[in-house]
Amino acid sequence: MRYLKEYHRVTYANLLTSGKLNTYLAGIDRQAQERFEAFTEQMRQAQGITERLKEENALEWLGRMNNIRACAREIVNEEIIFA
C-alpha cells in the first residue's frame, strides 16, 4: 500500500475511491506469498538442501535457507510488489 501511495498515486486513489484497494492488496499478497514459496522450494532443491543437512549441520542449513529466502524475497519484490 505504501508503494502504491508513494509511487503510483493515481492507481492508489482509483482503487481507494472504488472500494477495491483491499481486494487488490489481498490479491497481490496472495500472489507474492505463493511465488515466494515456489521460488524457495525450487532453489532449495536445486542447491540440494535437505532435512538431513538440517539434522547434521543446523547452522549451515540455516545460513543457506536464509540466503535462499533473501533471494526469493528480492525476486518477488521485483516481479510482483514493485512491478
C-alpha positions in Angstrom: 0.0 0.0 0.0 2.8 2.4 0.9 4.5 1.7 -2.5 1.2 2.5 -4.4 0.6 5.5 -2.3 4.1 6.9 -2.9 4.9 5.9 -6.5 1.5 5.2 -8.1 -0.8 7.8 -6.6 -3.4 7.7 -9.4 -3.8 4.0 -9.2 -3.9 4.2 -5.4 -6.6 6.9 -5.5 -8.6 5.0 -8.1 -8.5 1.8 -6.1 -9.3 3.6 -2.8 -12.3 5.5 -4.2 -13.7 2.5 -6.0 -13.5 0.4 -2.8 -11.2 -2.1 -4.4 -8.0 -1.3 -2.6 -8.2 -4.1 0.0 -9.1 -6.7 -2.6 -6.3 -5.6 -4.8 -3.8 -5.7 -2.0 -5.0 -9.1 -0.8 -4.6 -10.5 -4.3 -1.1 -9.1 -4.6 -0.2 -10.5 -1.1 -1.5 -14.0 -2.0 0.3 -14.0 -5.4 3.6 -12.8 -3.7 3.3 -15.5 -1.0 2.7 -18.3 -3.5 5.6 -17.2 -5.7 7.9 -16.8 -2.7 7.1 -20.4 -1.5 7.6 -21.8 -5.0 11.0 -20.0 -5.5 12.2 -21.1 -2.1 11.3 -24.7 -2.8 12.9 -24.6 -6.3 16.1 -23.1 -5.0 16.3 -25.4 -2.0 16.0 -28.4 -4.3 18.5 -27.0 -6.8 21.1 -26.5 -4.1 20.5 -29.9 -2.5 19.4 -28.5 0.9 17.7 -31.4 2.7 16.3 -32.2 6.1 19.3 -34.4 6.5 21.6 -31.4 6.3 19.3 -29.7 8.8 19.8 -32.6 11.2 23.6 -32.9 10.6 24.6 -29.2 10.4 21.8 -26.9 11.6 23.9 -23.7 11.3 24.9 -24.4 7.7 21.3 -25.3 6.8 20.0 -22.1 8.5 22.5 -19.9 6.7 21.8 -21.4 3.3 18.0 -21.2 3.8 18.3 -17.5 4.9 20.2 -16.8 1.7 17.5 -18.6 -0.4 14.8 -16.7 1.4 16.5 -13.4 0.8 17.0 -14.1 -2.9 13.4 -15.3 -3.2 12.1 -12.1 -1.5 14.2 -9.9 -3.8 12.8 -11.7 -6.9 9.2 -11.5 -5.6 9.6 -7.8 -4.8 10.9 -7.1 -8.3 8.4 -9.2 -10.2 5.2 -8.7 -8.2 5.4 -6.0 -5.5 7.2 -3.2 -7.3 6.1 -4.1 -10.9 
